Amino acid sequence: MLNKYARAFFTRVLTPFAAFLIRRGVSPDTVTLLGTAGVVAGALVFYPRGEFFWGTIVITLFVFSDLVDGNMARQLGRTSRWGAFLDSTLDRVADGAIFGGFALWYAGHGDDNVLCAVSIFCLTSGQVVSYTKARGESIGLPVAVNGLVERAERLVISLVAAGLAGLHTFGVPGVQVLLPIALWIVAVGSLVTLIQRVVTVRRESAEAEAAAEAGEAQQEAQGSEAAQ
Protein backbone atom coordinates (compact mmCIF):
# COMPACT_ATOMS: atom_id res chain seq x y z
CA MET A 1 0.00 0.00 0.00
CA LEU A 2 2.82 2.38 0.81
CA ASN A 3 4.49 1.74 -2.54
CA LYS A 4 1.19 2.29 -4.35
CA TYR A 5 -0.09 5.40 -2.59
CA ALA A 6 2.59 7.07 -0.45
CA ARG A 7 5.30 6.84 -3.11
CA ALA A 8 3.05 8.54 -5.68
CA PHE A 9 2.18 11.33 -3.23
CA PHE A 10 5.76 12.08 -2.21
CA THR A 11 6.92 11.87 -5.82
CA ARG A 12 4.57 14.73 -6.68
CA VAL A 13 5.66 16.71 -3.63
CA LEU A 14 9.39 16.25 -4.33
CA THR A 15 9.26 16.93 -8.09
CA PRO A 16 10.01 20.69 -7.72
CA PHE A 17 13.01 19.90 -5.48
CA ALA A 18 14.28 17.35 -7.99
CA ALA A 19 13.95 19.96 -10.76
CA PHE A 20 15.90 22.45 -8.61
CA LEU A 21 18.78 19.98 -8.17
CA ILE A 22 18.86 19.34 -11.91
CA ARG A 23 19.16 23.07 -12.59
CA ARG A 24 22.08 23.14 -10.15
CA GLY A 25 23.85 20.42 -12.12
CA VAL A 26 23.48 17.68 -9.49
CA SER A 27 23.31 14.16 -10.92
CA PRO A 28 20.88 11.45 -9.73
CA ASP A 29 23.82 9.19 -8.78
CA THR A 30 25.20 11.93 -6.53
CA VAL A 31 21.85 12.19 -4.73
CA THR A 32 21.77 8.40 -4.31
CA LEU A 33 25.27 8.32 -2.80
CA LEU A 34 24.72 11.31 -0.50
CA GLY A 35 21.36 9.97 0.64
CA THR A 36 22.83 6.60 1.55
CA ALA A 37 25.75 8.23 3.35
CA GLY A 38 23.33 10.34 5.39
CA VAL A 39 21.18 7.36 6.36
CA VAL A 40 24.22 5.29 7.34
CA ALA A 41 25.67 8.14 9.39
CA GLY A 42 22.37 8.83 11.15
CA ALA A 43 21.86 5.16 11.98
CA LEU A 44 25.36 4.27 13.12
CA VAL A 45 26.14 7.50 14.97
CA PHE A 46 22.88 8.02 16.88
CA TYR A 47 21.18 4.65 17.28
CA PRO A 48 24.01 2.77 19.06
CA ARG A 49 23.98 5.57 21.66
CA GLY A 50 20.21 5.32 22.18
CA GLU A 51 19.54 8.72 20.58
CA PHE A 52 16.59 7.42 18.59
CA PHE A 53 14.74 10.70 18.08
CA TRP A 54 17.60 12.64 16.51
CA GLY A 55 18.82 9.61 14.62
CA THR A 56 15.40 9.18 13.07
CA ILE A 57 15.21 12.86 12.14
CA VAL A 58 18.55 12.62 10.31
CA ILE A 59 17.64 9.35 8.59
CA THR A 60 14.23 10.65 7.49
CA LEU A 61 15.79 13.73 5.90
CA PHE A 62 18.08 11.54 3.79
CA VAL A 63 15.81 8.56 3.12
CA PHE A 64 13.70 10.63 0.72
CA SER A 65 16.68 10.68 -1.63
CA ASP A 66 15.38 7.29 -2.77
CA LEU A 67 12.46 9.14 -4.37
CA VAL A 68 14.39 12.22 -5.48
CA ASP A 69 17.06 10.42 -7.53
CA GLY A 70 14.51 8.43 -9.50
CA ASN A 71 12.44 11.56 -10.08
CA MET A 72 15.52 13.38 -11.38
CA ALA A 73 16.40 10.52 -13.72
CA ARG A 74 12.90 10.52 -15.20
CA GLN A 75 12.93 14.28 -15.69
CA LEU A 76 16.29 14.00 -17.44
CA GLY A 77 15.13 11.02 -19.48
CA ARG A 78 18.21 9.15 -18.32
CA THR A 79 16.82 6.10 -16.54
CA SER A 80 19.40 3.35 -16.89
CA ARG A 81 20.27 -0.13 -15.72
CA TRP A 82 23.28 1.29 -13.86
CA GLY A 83 21.13 3.79 -11.96
CA ALA A 84 18.64 1.07 -10.99
CA PHE A 85 21.47 -1.23 -9.89
CA LEU A 86 23.18 1.47 -7.83
CA ASP A 87 19.93 2.53 -6.18
CA SER A 88 18.93 -1.02 -5.28
CA THR A 89 22.40 -1.89 -3.96
CA LEU A 90 22.68 1.18 -1.77
CA ASP A 91 19.15 0.60 -0.43
CA ARG A 92 20.45 -2.65 1.04
CA VAL A 93 23.38 -0.78 2.62
CA ALA A 94 21.04 1.79 4.18
CA ASP A 95 18.67 -0.86 5.54
CA GLY A 96 21.59 -2.80 7.00
CA ALA A 97 22.84 0.32 8.78
CA ILE A 98 19.45 1.06 10.34
CA PHE A 99 18.86 -2.40 11.79
CA GLY A 100 22.57 -2.74 12.56
CA GLY A 101 22.27 0.43 14.64
CA PHE A 102 19.40 -1.09 16.60
CA ALA A 103 21.40 -4.30 17.11
CA LEU A 104 24.41 -2.34 18.38
CA TRP A 105 22.24 -0.51 20.90
CA TYR A 106 20.69 -3.69 22.29
CA ALA A 107 24.06 -5.45 22.31
CA GLY A 108 25.53 -2.54 24.29
CA HIS A 109 23.78 -0.07 26.57
CA GLY A 110 20.34 -1.40 25.63
CA ASP A 111 21.41 -4.70 27.23
CA ASP A 112 18.86 -7.00 25.61
CA ASN A 113 20.23 -9.99 23.74
CA VAL A 114 16.80 -11.07 22.51
CA LEU A 115 16.06 -7.72 20.88
CA CYS A 116 19.61 -7.67 19.51
CA ALA A 117 18.86 -11.01 17.84
CA VAL A 118 15.49 -9.72 16.56
CA SER A 119 17.22 -6.66 15.07
CA ILE A 120 19.75 -8.90 13.32
CA PHE A 121 16.91 -11.07 12.02
CA CYS A 122 15.16 -7.95 10.65
CA LEU A 123 18.41 -6.96 8.93
CA THR A 124 18.99 -10.39 7.42
CA SER A 125 15.40 -11.16 6.45
CA GLY A 126 15.06 -7.79 4.75
CA GLN A 127 18.07 -8.54 2.57
CA VAL A 128 16.81 -12.04 1.76
CA VAL A 129 13.29 -10.81 0.92
CA SER A 130 14.80 -8.45 -1.66
CA TYR A 131 17.11 -11.18 -2.94
CA THR A 132 14.30 -13.67 -3.53
CA LYS A 133 12.49 -11.32 -5.90
CA ALA A 134 15.68 -10.29 -7.72
CA ARG A 135 16.84 -13.88 -8.05
CA GLY A 136 13.46 -15.10 -9.23
CA GLU A 137 13.30 -12.38 -11.87
CA SER A 138 16.86 -13.16 -12.98
CA ILE A 139 15.83 -16.73 -13.91
CA GLY A 140 12.92 -15.45 -15.94
CA LEU A 141 10.04 -15.66 -13.47
CA PRO A 142 7.63 -12.76 -12.86
CA VAL A 143 7.55 -13.25 -9.03
CA ALA A 144 4.03 -11.81 -9.09
CA VAL A 145 3.73 -11.09 -5.39
CA ASN A 146 4.90 -8.22 -3.21
CA GLY A 147 4.20 -9.68 0.20
CA LEU A 148 3.01 -8.42 3.55
CA VAL A 149 6.00 -6.25 4.50
CA GLU A 150 8.18 -4.67 1.83
CA ARG A 151 11.00 -2.18 2.25
CA ALA A 152 8.70 0.83 2.62
CA GLU A 153 6.72 -0.85 5.38
CA ARG A 154 9.88 -1.99 7.17
CA LEU A 155 11.28 1.53 7.16
CA VAL A 156 8.09 3.33 8.16
CA ILE A 157 7.27 0.95 11.01
CA SER A 158 10.84 0.96 12.36
CA LEU A 159 11.60 4.66 11.96
CA VAL A 160 8.27 5.90 13.32
CA ALA A 161 8.62 3.63 16.36
CA ALA A 162 12.26 4.65 16.89
CA GLY A 163 11.43 8.34 16.63
CA LEU A 164 8.58 8.05 19.11
CA ALA A 165 10.68 5.91 21.46
CA GLY A 166 13.30 8.64 21.38
CA LEU A 167 10.81 11.06 22.95
CA HIS A 168 11.61 9.28 26.23
CA THR A 169 14.66 11.52 26.53
CA PHE A 170 12.29 14.52 26.51
CA GLY A 171 10.31 13.12 29.42
CA VAL A 172 7.50 11.33 27.57
CA PRO A 173 6.75 8.18 29.62
CA GLY A 174 6.16 4.66 28.34
CA VAL A 175 7.24 5.23 24.73
CA GLN A 176 10.35 3.02 24.97
CA VAL A 177 8.20 -0.06 24.40
CA LEU A 178 7.26 1.06 20.87
CA LEU A 179 10.59 0.14 19.29
CA PRO A 180 10.67 -3.47 20.58
CA ILE A 181 7.07 -3.92 19.40
CA ALA A 182 7.96 -2.52 15.97
CA LEU A 183 10.98 -4.78 15.63
CA TRP A 184 8.89 -7.86 16.42
CA ILE A 185 6.26 -6.74 13.88
CA VAL A 186 8.90 -6.22 11.20
CA ALA A 187 10.54 -9.56 12.00
CA VAL A 188 7.29 -11.52 11.76
CA GLY A 189 6.13 -9.57 8.71
CA SER A 190 9.44 -10.13 6.93
CA LEU A 191 9.25 -13.86 7.65
CA VAL A 192 5.73 -14.03 6.22
CA THR A 193 6.82 -12.04 3.16
CA LEU A 194 9.79 -14.33 2.62
CA ILE A 195 7.54 -17.39 2.75
CA GLN A 196 5.09 -15.74 0.33
CA ARG A 197 7.83 -15.05 -2.19
CA VAL A 198 9.43 -18.49 -1.91
CA VAL A 199 6.05 -20.17 -2.39
CA THR A 200 5.33 -17.92 -5.38
CA VAL A 201 8.69 -18.69 -7.01
CA ARG A 202 8.16 -22.41 -6.46
CA ARG A 203 4.71 -22.25 -8.07
CA GLU A 204 5.83 -20.12 -11.00
CA SER A 205 8.86 -22.35 -11.55
CA ALA A 206 6.68 -25.45 -11.67
CA GLU A 207 4.28 -23.74 -14.08
CA ALA A 208 7.13 -22.60 -16.33
CA GLU A 209 8.65 -26.09 -16.42
CA ALA A 210 5.27 -27.68 -17.15
CA ALA A 211 4.69 -25.20 -19.98
CA ALA A 212 8.15 -25.94 -21.39
CA GLU A 213 7.56 -29.68 -21.27
CA ALA A 214 4.18 -29.27 -22.95
CA GLY A 215 5.80 -27.17 -25.66
CA GLU A 216 8.48 -29.79 -26.27
CA ALA A 217 5.87 -32.56 -26.43
CA GLN A 218 3.85 -30.55 -28.93
CA GLN A 219 6.92 -29.96 -31.09
CA GLU A 220 7.78 -33.67 -31.01
CA ALA A 221 4.21 -34.56 -32.01
CA GLN A 222 4.30 -32.08 -34.87
CA GLY A 223 7.65 -33.49 -35.97
CA SER A 224 6.30 -37.02 -35.95
CA GLU A 225 3.28 -35.98 -38.02
CA ALA A 226 5.53 -34.20 -40.51
CA ALA A 227 7.76 -37.28 -40.83
CA GLN A 228 4.73 -39.49 -41.51
C-alpha positions in Angstrom: 0.0 0.0 0.0 2.8 2.4 0.8 4.5 1.7 -2.5 1.2 2.3 -4.4 -0.1 5.4 -2.6 2.6 7.1 -0.5 5.3 6.8 -3.1 3.1 8.5 -5.7 2.2 11.3 -3.2 5.8 12.1 -2.2 6.9 11.9 -5.8 4.6 14.7 -6.7 5.7 16.7 -3.6 9.4 16.2 -4.3 9.3 16.9 -8.1 10.0 20.7 -7.7 13.0 19.9 -5.5 14.3 17.4 -8.0 14.0 20.0 -10.8 15.9 22.5 -8.6 18.8 20.0 -8.2 18.9 19.3 -11.9 19.2 23.1 -12.6 22.1 23.1 -10.2 23.9 20.4 -12.1 23.5 17.7 -9.5 23.3 14.2 -10.9 20.9 11.4 -9.7 23.8 9.2 -8.8 25.2 11.9 -6.5 21.9 12.2 -4.7 21.8 8.4 -4.3 25.3 8.3 -2.8 24.7 11.3 -0.5 21.4 10.0 0.6 22.8 6.6 1.5 25.7 8.2 3.4 23.3 10.3 5.4 21.2 7.4 6.4 24.2 5.3 7.3 25.7 8.1 9.4 22.4 8.8 11.2 21.9 5.2 12.0 25.4 4.3 13.1 26.1 7.5 15.0 22.9 8.0 16.9 21.2 4.7 17.3 24.0 2.8 19.1 24.0 5.6 21.7 20.2 5.3 22.2 19.5 8.7 20.6 16.6 7.4 18.6 14.7 10.7 18.1 17.6 12.6 16.5 18.8 9.6 14.6 15.4 9.2 13.1 15.2 12.9 12.1 18.6 12.6 10.3 17.6 9.4 8.6 14.2 10.7 7.5 15.8 13.7 5.9 18.1 11.5 3.8 15.8 8.6 3.1 13.7 10.6 0.7 16.7 10.7 -1.6 15.4 7.3 -2.8 12.5 9.1 -4.4 14.4 12.2 -5.5 17.1 10.4 -7.5 14.5 8.4 -9.5 12.4 11.6 -10.1 15.5 13.4 -11.4 16.4 10.5 -13.7 12.9 10.5 -15.2 12.9 14.3 -15.7 16.3 14.0 -17.4 15.1 11.0 -19.5 18.2 9.2 -18.3 16.8 6.1 -16.5 19.4 3.4 -16.9 20.3 -0.1 -15.7 23.3 1.3 -13.9 21.1 3.8 -12.0 18.6 1.1 -11.0 21.5 -1.2 -9.9 23.2 1.5 -7.8 19.9 2.5 -6.2 18.9 -1.0 -5.3 22.4 -1.9 -4.0 22.7 1.2 -1.8 19.1 0.6 -0.4 20.4 -2.6 1.0 23.4 -0.8 2.6 21.0 1.8 4.2 18.7 -0.9 5.5 21.6 -2.8 7.0 22.8 0.3 8.8 19.5 1.1 10.3 18.9 -2.4 11.8 22.6 -2.7 12.6 22.3 0.4 14.6 19.4 -1.1 16.6 21.4 -4.3 17.1 24.4 -2.3 18.4 22.2 -0.5 20.9 20.7 -3.7 22.3 24.1 -5.4 22.3 25.5 -2.5 24.3 23.8 -0.1 26.6 20.3 -1.4 25.6 21.4 -4.7 27.2 18.9 -7.0 25.6 20.2 -10.0 23.7 16.8 -11.1 22.5 16.1 -7.7 20.9 19.6 -7.7 19.5 18.9 -11.0 17.8 15.5 -9.7 16.6 17.2 -6.7 15.1 19.8 -8.9 13.3 16.9 -11.1 12.0 15.2 -7.9 10.7 18.4 -7.0 8.9 19.0 -10.4 7.4 15.4 -11.2 6.4 15.1 -7.8 4.8 18.1 -8.5 2.6 16.8 -12.0 1.8 13.3 -10.8 0.9 14.8 -8.5 -1.7 17.1 -11.2 -2.9 14.3 -13.7 -3.5 12.5 -11.3 -5.9 15.7 -10.3 -7.7 16.8 -13.9 -8.0 13.5 -15.1 -9.2 13.3 -12.4 -11.9 16.9 -13.2 -13.0 15.8 -16.7 -13.9 12.9 -15.5 -15.9 10.0 -15.7 -13.5 7.6 -12.8 -12.9 7.5 -13.2 -9.0 4.0 -11.8 -9.1 3.7 -11.1 -5.4 4.9 -8.2 -3.2 4.2 -9.7 0.2 3.0 -8.4 3.5 6.0 -6.3 4.5 8.2 -4.7 1.8 11.0 -2.2 2.2 8.7 0.8 2.6 6.7 -0.8 5.4 9.9 -2.0 7.2 11.3 1.5 7.2 8.1 3.3 8.2 7.3 1.0 11.0 10.8 1.0 12.4 11.6 4.7 12.0 8.3 5.9 13.3 8.6 3.6 16.4 12.3 4.6 16.9 11.4 8.3 16.6 8.6 8.1 19.1 10.7 5.9 21.5 13.3 8.6 21.4 10.8 11.1 23.0 11.6 9.3 26.2 14.7 11.5 26.5 12.3 14.5 26.5 10.3 13.1 29.4 7.5 11.3 27.6 6.7 8.2 29.6 6.2 4.7 28.3 7.2 5.2 24.7 10.4 3.0 25.0 8.2 -0.1 24.4 7.3 1.1 20.9 10.6 0.1 19.3 10.7 -3.5 20.6 7.1 -3.9 19.4 8.0 -2.5 16.0 11.0 -4.8 15.6 8.9 -7.9 16.4 6.3 -6.7 13.9 8.9 -6.2 11.2 10.5 -9.6 12.0 7.3 -11.5 11.8 6.1 -9.6 8.7 9.4 -10.1 6.9 9.3 -13.9 7.6 5.7 -14.0 6.2 6.8 -12.0 3.2 9.8 -14.3 2.6 7.5 -17.4 2.7 5.1 -15.7 0.3 7.8 -15.0 -2.2 9.4 -18.5 -1.9 6.0 -20.2 -2.4 5.3 -17.9 -5.4 8.7 -18.7 -7.0 8.2 -22.4 -6.5 4.7 -22.3 -8.1 5.8 -20.1 -11.0 8.9 -22.3 -11.5 6.7 -25.5 -11.7 4.3 -23.7 -14.1 7.1 -22.6 -16.3 8.7 -26.1 -16.4 5.3 -27.7 -17.1 4.7 -25.2 -20.0 8.2 -25.9 -21.4 7.6 -29.7 -21.3 4.2 -29.3 -22.9 5.8 -27.2 -25.7 8.5 -29.8 -26.3 5.9 -32.6 -26.4 3.9 -30.6 -28.9 6.9 -30.0 -31.1 7.8 -33.7 -31.0 4.2 -34.6 -32.0 4.3 -32.1 -34.9 7.7 -33.5 -36.0 6.3 -37.0 -36.0 3.3 -36.0 -38.0 5.5 -34.2 -40.5 7.8 -37.3 -40.8 4.7 -39.5 -41.5 
